[in-house]
Amino acid sequence: MNVRHLHGVLLFLSALLLFAVIDTSIKYLSAYVAVPVLLWLRFVVHLVSMLAVVAPRIGWELVVTQRPWVMIFRALMLVCSSLLLQLAFKRMPLAETTSLFFVTPLIVALMAGPMLGEKLRLRTWIAIGAGFSGALLVARPGGALVGEGVALTLCAALCYSIYQVLTRKLSASEPVMRQLFYTALVGTIVMLPVLGMFPIAMPPTWGLSLLALSLGILAGVGHFFFIRAFRDSPASTLSPMMYFQLVWVSLLGWAVFGQYPDSLSLVGMLVIVVSGISLVLQRQR
């Protein structure tokens, strides 16, 4: 691995760490502030950051698109996924919830047939079946997960799968920065009516308030690292590393909340990871 590829790998792992920190922070802050309020803060700070830093350099290219409704629907799916997942984190441990959310590649593989015209081979079906078996181990009765949280997580994974499929369809015509801008814009607007259903209040200390306000900055930096990593390293190197986020959330869940998966959950998480990596490698071949 040359220096540039190594740089891409480090950026990628750093992005995954930032995403894990965001999830952990929202779960921690949700004891003081409603989850929708925290998500709105994340989107609005992200939007203001892009308007201040990116818009002056790119101009109207950041906004003008020939497929506005698809862009808006794609962003809406990410907003729904983020909201549902954070509500699930409020109810369940980080590691198990994240591993259950990682059935997303399996759902994307199922959607790729009717939506993208891709054929599903026998080994793809085997990987999908194995992955869902791992999800059943994680979400088994008597485990650390609750029914409501499992339903929220699976709905979040479904929304995120649609978001990923639409991202692949739009990637040929829409620049990454434009897609990021629409995500921040739609998230800011859509979450506004939701705010009326919850009390708007900042955390009780300055430190927690700064943490809440930093969510959008962390998200922007994380996405920048994520995008830049794919410029320095090939997707075949980076994509299987996506599951390293399970390591970050497991460590953070243990350090912040004292939560650690039991043995059966760890087996289920491993099965989900192996099946997901198998799908990634099949697609890249």
Buried (B, 14 or more C-beta within 10 A) or exposed (E): EEEEBEBBBBBBBBBBBBBBBBBBBBBBBBEBBBBBBBBBBBBBBBBBBBBEEBBEEBEEEBBEBEBEEBBBBBBBBBBBBBBBBBBBBBBBBBBBBBBBBBBBBBBBBBBBEEBEEEEEEEEBEEBBEBBBEBBEBBBBEEBBBEEEBBEBBBBBBBBBBBBBBBBEBBEEEBBBBBBBBBBBBBBBBBBEEBBEEEEEEBBEEEEBBEBBBBBBBBBBBBBBBBBBBBEBBEEEBBBBBBBBBBBBBBBBBBEEBEBBBEEBBBBBBBBBBBBBBBBBEEBEE
